[in-house]
């Protein structure tokens, strides 16, 4: 067996029947709910528990990441929205109109993640110049909303994947 056949066997383009796709989907949502606007959520939990320097670290991390997100949104926001809608539309057309399973899988990951990015920018705009208690509350709400979006996204993706695998059949026909 040569390298290319081994690589293409490992990275199979049939996404919904591939274990790597489901591992990547789980990791994507795990990372999205752990890094709320780029701040690791364990820092928020430690700030509540220990206070002091950890609270100051939390405020600094939130300030840096909120400023970074708002700067990106202010300078390149229109281009990001335009390119994002173009890419999502292309993936939706390739996936659901032309029947490419890989494009369907990418669309089912990136469409809800674009909503998470928009909510993160909104949270970053609201979080600037607020107190520490407000920061913790807003980050907690943001994490909860990301987890709810992730639950529905994983549910819809798994239902679509099961439907697709059952309709394709065992022999791939």
C-alpha positions as CSV (number, residue, x, y, z in Angstrom):
1,X,0.0,0.0,0.0
2,X,1.4,3.4,-0.9
3,X,1.3,6.6,1.1
4,X,-1.6,8.2,-0.8
5,X,-4.0,5.3,-0.5
6,X,-3.1,5.1,3.2
7,X,-3.6,8.8,3.7
8,X,-6.9,8.9,1.8
9,X,-8.1,5.8,3.8
10,X,-7.3,7.6,7.0
11,X,-8.8,10.9,6.0
12,X,-12.0,9.6,4.4
13,X,-14.2,12.2,2.6
14,X,-17.3,10.3,3.7
15,X,-17.7,12.5,6.8
16,X,-20.7,11.2,8.6
17,X,-19.4,7.6,8.7
18,X,-15.9,8.7,9.7
19,X,-14.8,8.8,13.4
20,X,-12.4,11.7,12.7
21,X,-15.4,13.9,11.8
22,X,-17.2,13.2,15.1
23,X,-14.0,13.7,17.1
24,X,-13.4,17.1,15.4
25,X,-17.1,18.1,16.0
26,X,-16.8,17.2,19.7
27,X,-13.5,19.1,20.0
28,X,-14.9,22.2,18.2
29,X,-17.8,22.5,20.5
30,X,-15.8,21.7,23.6
31,X,-13.2,24.4,22.7
32,X,-16.0,26.9,21.8
33,X,-17.6,26.5,25.2
34,X,-14.3,26.5,27.1
35,X,-12.9,29.6,25.5
36,X,-15.6,32.2,26.0
37,X,-14.5,35.3,23.9
38,X,-11.1,33.8,24.0
39,X,-10.9,33.6,27.8
40,X,-10.5,30.1,29.3
41,X,-13.5,29.5,31.5
42,X,-11.4,27.9,34.2
43,X,-10.0,31.4,34.9
44,X,-13.5,32.6,35.6
45,X,-14.1,29.7,38.0
46,X,-10.8,30.3,39.7
47,X,-11.5,34.1,40.0
48,X,-14.7,33.3,41.8
49,X,-13.0,30.8,44.1
50,X,-9.7,32.6,45.0
51,X,-10.2,36.3,44.1
52,X,-7.2,38.6,44.4
53,X,-4.6,38.3,41.6
54,X,-6.7,35.8,39.7
55,X,-9.6,38.3,39.5
56,X,-7.1,40.9,38.1
57,X,-5.8,38.3,35.6
58,X,-9.4,37.7,34.6
59,X,-10.1,41.4,34.1
60,X,-6.9,41.7,32.0
61,X,-7.7,38.7,29.9
62,X,-11.2,39.9,29.2
63,X,-10.1,43.4,28.4
64,X,-7.4,42.2,25.9
65,X,-9.7,39.7,24.2
66,X,-12.8,42.0,24.2
67,X,-10.7,44.8,22.6
68,X,-9.2,42.3,20.1
69,X,-12.7,41.1,19.0
70,X,-14.2,44.5,18.8
71,X,-11.1,45.8,16.8
72,X,-11.5,42.9,14.3
73,X,-15.2,43.5,14.0
74,X,-14.7,47.2,13.5
75,X,-11.9,47.0,11.0
76,X,-12.7,43.9,9.0
77,X,-16.3,43.1,10.1
78,X,-18.0,43.8,6.7
79,X,-15.4,41.7,4.9
80,X,-15.7,38.9,7.4
81,X,-19.5,38.9,7.2
82,X,-19.4,39.0,3.4
83,X,-16.8,36.2,3.1
84,X,-18.5,34.2,5.8
85,X,-21.9,34.3,4.0
86,X,-20.2,33.5,0.7
87,X,-18.4,30.5,2.2
88,X,-21.6,29.3,4.0
89,X,-23.7,29.7,0.8
90,X,-21.1,27.8,-1.2
91,X,-20.9,25.0,1.3
92,X,-24.7,24.8,1.5
93,X,-25.1,24.7,-2.3
94,X,-22.3,22.2,-2.8
95,X,-23.6,20.1,0.1
96,X,-27.3,20.1,-0.1
97,X,-28.0,20.9,-3.8
98,X,-25.1,19.0,-5.4
99,X,-25.0,16.3,-2.7
100,X,-21.3,16.5,-1.5
101,X,-21.2,15.0,1.9
102,X,-18.0,16.7,2.9
103,X,-19.6,20.1,2.2
104,X,-22.7,19.2,4.2
105,X,-20.5,18.3,7.2
106,X,-18.5,21.5,7.0
107,X,-21.7,23.5,6.7
108,X,-23.2,21.8,9.8
109,X,-20.1,22.8,11.7
110,X,-19.4,26.3,10.4
111,X,-23.0,27.6,10.3
112,X,-23.6,27.4,14.1
113,X,-20.0,28.5,14.7
114,X,-20.7,31.7,12.8
115,X,-23.6,32.4,15.1
116,X,-21.2,31.8,18.1
117,X,-18.7,34.2,16.6
118,X,-21.4,36.9,16.2
119,X,-22.6,36.3,19.8
120,X,-19.0,36.6,21.0
121,X,-18.5,39.9,19.2
122,X,-21.8,41.1,20.8
123,X,-20.6,40.0,24.2
124,X,-17.2,41.6,23.8
125,X,-18.9,44.9,22.9
126,X,-21.2,44.7,26.0
127,X,-18.4,43.6,28.4
128,X,-16.1,46.6,27.9
129,X,-16.0,49.0,30.9
130,X,-18.1,46.9,33.3
131,X,-17.4,45.6,36.8
132,X,-16.0,42.3,37.6
133,X,-19.3,40.8,38.8
134,X,-20.9,41.9,35.5
135,X,-18.0,40.4,33.6
136,X,-18.4,37.0,35.3
137,X,-22.2,37.1,34.7
138,X,-21.9,38.0,31.1
139,X,-19.2,35.3,30.5
140,X,-21.4,32.8,32.3
141,X,-24.4,33.7,30.1
142,X,-22.3,33.6,26.9
143,X,-21.0,30.2,27.8
144,X,-24.5,28.9,28.4
145,X,-25.7,30.3,25.1
146,X,-22.7,28.6,23.3
147,X,-23.5,25.3,25.0
148,X,-27.2,25.5,24.0
149,X,-26.3,26.3,20.4
150,X,-23.8,23.4,20.6
151,X,-26.4,21.0,21.9
152,X,-28.8,21.8,19.1
153,X,-26.0,21.8,16.5
154,X,-24.7,18.3,17.6
155,X,-28.3,17.0,17.7
156,X,-29.1,18.3,14.2
157,X,-25.7,17.1,12.8
158,X,-26.1,13.6,14.3
159,X,-29.7,13.3,13.1
160,X,-28.6,14.4,9.6
161,X,-25.6,12.1,9.7
162,X,-27.7,9.1,10.8
163,X,-30.2,9.9,8.0
164,X,-27.4,10.2,5.5
165,X,-25.7,6.9,6.6
166,X,-29.0,5.0,6.5
167,X,-30.0,6.4,3.1
168,X,-26.6,5.7,1.5
169,X,-26.6,2.1,2.7
170,X,-23.8,-0.4,3.6
171,X,-22.3,-0.6,0.1
172,X,-22.1,3.2,-0.5
173,X,-24.7,3.2,-3.3
